[in-house]
Amino acid sequence: MGVLPRRPARRPPAADGGSSADLRARLPLLVLLSQQALEEDYLAAARRRASGAAPRPPGRAQRTAAVVVAVFGIMAATAFVQTRSNADIADESRATLISRIESQRERVARQQERLATLRARTGALEQQNRDLGDTEQEASLQVVRLGVQTGFAAARGEGVRIEVLDPPGPAGEGSLLDSDLALAVNGLWEAGAEAIAVNGNRLSTRSAVRSSGQAIQVNTVGISSPFVIEAIGDTATLGARLFETSSGLAFLGRVEGFGLEYSVENVSDLRLPATPPTLRTLRSASVAPQDRTDPEGSAP
């Protein structure tokens, strides 16, 4: 009596009622290959048992599955190693980047401190420059004032003009003496004049009003009637104060005593030249005491 070949067991239907083809379509590729290889092996083994043949060596499907599993394992291991290596590189890059950020922060902090120091130095230098500018301006004004007072520079401003005429004819010629002009000049200095000129000759500390025979000389230049004395100063007070000084009163007495014609007038714009170059050479100089003050009416 022969033995009937055993039929392979049917697979139970899917639990959700779906077909076997749908279920196989939803399986992953690796699982599908494994199951398909196993089913073919089961069928081949059942046929051999039914025919009484010896077991066959593993088929092509088993070798394919083994190769796929091996390749997948190699790929998984490679991916793991690569991922681990990438993670190490990322950690190292992150540490390097953090180190560079901290280094740049320290550099920025040092630069900010240096910038603050430079700004402070710049502010101090600017203040020093402003102070030097103020000092230079004060010195320039002082040079101008000294130039005007000493006659080294031309002068311009409001002031007083005094004009005296000798009587005409030989009898009146020479009535006004050099000493009379010197009295008027000294009176103007005492009244607060800043600059004086006689017949266009600027006076300084080295000037002299003297006579040479019957002629009067100013800065060694001969002058004659009419005698014009110009003085720069405050027009509101200079003319009045002139005749309050002893020198001014003595000059007025001489002029009126000889019966000379004279006039005193305020002028809004006087221009006096500088002294001659021969009188601009300093012979000596000294620093004035700090507590020295120029009293009203003092001569330069």
C-alpha positions in Angstrom: 0.0 0.0 0.0 1.5 3.2 -1.1 1.9 6.4 1.0 0.2 9.4 -0.3 2.3 12.5 -0.5 1.5 15.0 2.2 0.1 18.3 1.1 1.7 21.4 2.5 -0.3 23.0 5.2 -2.2 25.9 4.2 -1.5 29.2 5.8 -4.3 30.6 7.9 -6.1 33.6 6.5 -5.1 37.0 7.7 -6.7 38.0 11.0 -8.1 41.2 9.5 -9.8 39.3 6.6 -7.3 40.5 4.0 -5.9 38.3 1.2 -2.5 36.7 1.4 -1.3 38.8 -1.5 -2.2 42.0 0.3 -0.5 40.8 3.5 2.7 40.0 1.5 2.6 43.3 -0.2 2.7 45.0 3.3 5.6 43.0 4.6 9.1 44.5 4.6 11.4 43.2 1.8 13.8 41.4 4.0 11.0 39.5 5.9 9.3 38.7 2.6 12.5 37.2 1.1 13.0 35.1 4.3 9.5 33.8 4.3 9.5 33.0 0.6 12.8 31.1 0.9 11.4 29.2 3.9 8.2 28.3 2.1 10.1 27.0 -0.9 12.4 25.0 1.4 9.4 23.5 3.1 7.8 22.5 -0.2 11.0 21.0 -1.5 11.6 19.0 1.8 8.0 17.7 1.7 8.4 16.5 -1.9 11.6 14.7 -1.1 10.1 13.0 1.9 7.2 11.8 -0.2 9.5 10.4 -2.9 11.9 8.9 -0.4 14.8 11.0 -1.8 17.8 12.1 0.2 17.8 15.6 1.6 19.1 18.2 -0.8 21.6 20.8 0.1 20.4 24.3 0.8 18.8 25.8 -2.2 19.4 29.0 -4.1 16.8 30.9 -2.1 18.5 30.1 1.2 21.8 31.2 -0.1 20.2 34.4 -1.4 18.6 35.0 2.0 21.9 34.4 3.8 23.7 36.8 1.4 21.0 39.4 1.9 21.2 39.0 5.7 25.0 39.2 5.6 25.0 42.3 3.3 22.4 43.9 5.6 24.5 43.2 8.6 27.5 44.7 7.0 25.6 47.7 5.9 24.2 48.1 9.4 27.6 47.8 11.0 29.1 50.2 8.5 26.3 52.7 9.2 26.8 52.3 12.9 30.5 52.9 12.6 30.0 55.8 10.2 27.4 57.3 12.5 29.7 56.9 15.5 32.5 58.5 13.6 30.4 61.4 12.4 29.2 61.9 16.0 32.8 62.1 17.2 33.7 64.5 14.5 30.6 66.6 15.3 31.5 66.7 19.0 35.1 67.7 18.1 33.9 70.4 15.7 31.5 71.7 18.3 34.3 71.9 20.9 36.6 73.6 18.5 33.8 76.1 17.5 33.1 76.8 21.2 36.8 77.4 21.9 37.0 79.8 18.9 33.9 81.7 20.1 35.3 82.1 23.6 38.7 83.2 22.2 36.9 85.8 20.0 34.9 87.0 22.9 38.0 87.6 24.9 39.6 89.4 22.0 36.5 91.6 21.6 36.6 92.4 25.3 40.3 93.4 25.1 39.6 95.5 22.0 36.7 97.2 23.9 39.0 98.0 26.8 41.6 99.4 24.5 38.9 101.4 22.7 37.8 102.9 26.0 41.3 103.8 26.9 41.9 105.4 23.5 38.7 107.4 23.8 39.8 108.7 27.2 43.2 109.7 25.9 41.5 111.3 22.9 39.2 113.3 25.2 42.2 114.4 27.3 44.1 115.4 24.2 41.1 117.3 22.8 40.8 119.2 26.1 44.5 119.9 26.1 44.2 121.2 22.5 41.3 123.5 23.5 43.4 124.8 26.4 46.3 125.4 24.1 44.1 127.2 21.7 42.8 129.4 24.4 46.3 130.1 25.6 47.4 130.9 22.1 44.5 133.3 21.6 45.3 135.0 24.8 49.0 135.3 23.9 48.0 136.6 20.4 45.8 139.3 22.0 48.6 140.2 24.4 51.1 140.5 21.6 48.7 142.9 19.8 48.2 144.9 23.0 51.9 145.1 23.6 52.6 145.9 20.0 50.2 148.8 20.2 51.5 150.0 23.6 55.2 149.8 22.5 54.6 151.1 19.0 55.9 148.0 17.3 52.6 147.6 15.5 50.2 150.1 13.9 47.2 151.1 15.8 43.6 151.9 14.9 40.6 153.0 16.9 38.7 155.9 18.4 40.5 158.7 20.2 41.3 162.4 20.6 43.0 164.8 18.2 44.7 168.0 19.6 45.8 170.7 17.2 48.0 173.7 18.2 48.9 176.6 15.9 51.8 179.0 16.4 50.9 182.7 15.7 51.7 183.7 12.1 54.8 185.8 11.4 58.3 185.8 12.9 57.1 187.1 16.2 54.9 184.0 16.9 57.2 181.4 15.4 58.7 179.2 18.1 56.2 180.1 20.8 55.4 176.4 21.4 58.4 174.5 22.7 59.3 170.9 22.7 58.7 170.8 26.4 55.1 172.0 25.8 54.5 169.1 23.4 56.0 166.7 26.0 53.6 168.0 28.6 50.6 167.2 26.3 52.0 163.7 25.5 52.6 162.9 29.1 49.1 164.1 30.0 47.6 161.9 27.4 49.5 158.9 28.7 48.3 159.6 32.2 44.7 160.0 31.0 44.8 156.5 29.6 45.9 156.8 26.0 46.9 153.5 24.3 48.9 155.0 21.4 50.1 158.5 20.5 51.6 160.1 17.4 52.8 163.7 16.9 52.5 165.0 13.3 52.3 161.4 12.1 55.4 160.2 14.1 54.4 157.3 16.4 55.8 157.5 19.9 57.2 154.6 21.9 59.2 154.1 25.1 62.3 155.0 23.1 60.9 158.1 21.4 61.9 161.6 22.3 60.4 165.0 21.8 63.3 167.5 21.7 64.4 170.7 20.1 67.3 171.3 17.7 67.8 175.0 17.6 64.4 176.5 17.0 63.0 173.3 15.4 61.2 170.6 17.3 62.1 167.0 16.5 60.1 163.8 17.2 62.0 160.5 16.6 64.8 162.7 15.1 62.3 164.0 12.5 61.8 167.8 12.4 58.2 169.0 12.7 56.5 172.5 12.5 53.2 174.2 13.1 50.5 173.2 13.0 51.3 170.6 15.7 48.8 167.7 15.6 48.8 165.2 18.5 46.6 162.1 18.0 45.9 159.6 20.8 43.9 156.4 20.7 41.7 155.8 23.7 38.2 156.1 25.1 36.6 159.2 23.6 34.1 159.4 26.6 36.9 160.0 29.1 40.3 160.7 27.4 39.8 164.4 26.6 38.3 165.2 30.0 40.9 163.4 32.0 43.7 165.0 30.0 43.0 168.4 31.7 42.6 166.7 35.1 46.3 165.7 35.1 49.1 168.0 36.2 50.8 167.6 32.8 47.6 168.4 31.0 46.9 171.5 33.1 50.5 172.7 32.6 50.1 172.3 28.8 46.8 174.2 28.8 48.4 177.0 30.8 51.3 177.3 28.3 49.0 177.4 25.3 46.6 179.9 26.8 49.5 182.0 28.2 51.0 182.4 24.7 47.6 183.0 23.2 48.0 180.0 20.9 45.0 178.6 19.0 44.2 175.0 19.9 41.4 172.5 19.5 40.5 169.2 21.1 38.1 166.9 19.3 37.0 163.3 19.5 37.6 161.2 16.4 35.8 157.9 15.7 38.6 156.4 13.6 42.3 157.1 14.0 45.1 155.3 12.3 48.5 155.6 13.7 51.6 154.0 12.0 54.2 151.9 13.8 57.4 153.4 15.0 60.4 153.5 12.7 62.4 150.3 12.4 65.4 151.9 14.2 63.2 152.2 17.3 61.9 148.6 17.3 65.1 146.9 18.6 64.9 145.9 22.2 67.9 146.7 24.3 66.7 144.9 27.5 63.6 143.2 28.8 62.4 141.9 32.2 59.4 140.1 33.5 56.9 142.3 35.4 55.9 141.3 38.9 52.7 139.3 39.1 51.1 141.6 41.6 51.9 144.8 39.7 48.9 146.8 38.5 48.8 149.7 36.1 47.3 152.6 38.0 44.9 154.9 36.1 46.8 157.6 34.3 50.2 155.9 34.3 52.5 156.2 31.3 53.7 153.1 29.5 
